[in-house]
Amino acid sequence: MKTMREEQVVLLVDGAAGIYCAQHTAEAINLTEWDIAIEDVEILKAGPHENDLYDEVWASALDNAEKKGEDGHTWHLHQAQDVWMFRDDTPDSWFN
């Protein structure tokens, strides 16, 4: 069985959370370690009904968030209903 460090793709939040996926992601991982501004993390943690910028901040996080892992790889976020974190060496075929 592979450990989290050996995985190329890790499920963070089930897409059943709907509009709360970003909020659940912000609660599940420390997004400040992903180069997301503290103010933006607070917007996401507050949820979609508390700030009009919630969707914009989440889109920016998905486009720009990255974290250097203990494995030496850079990790990114991806949402296709579910929210995933994936390593920089994840094959493109995974996204199809």
C-alpha positions, 0 to 999 in steps of 0.5 A: 500500500502506498503512503501519502508521500508516494501518491501522485494524486490525493483526494482532499474533499468530496465533490458532494460538498458542492459550493462548500468545497473551497471552505472544506479545503481551507479547513482540511489543509493549511492553505497559507503553506500553499502561498495563499494569502491569509486574507484569502484563506479567511474568506474561504474558511468563512464560506460562500455566503459570507463574502462576494469574493469567495468564488473568485478567491477559490478560482485564484487558489486553484490556479496559483496554489502550490506547495513544495512537498517533503518528497521534493515535488511541487504539489498543486490543487485541482477541482473536477467536482472533487478537490484533489492535490496532485504532484507535478509529475502526475501524467496528463492522462489523469486529467482526461 
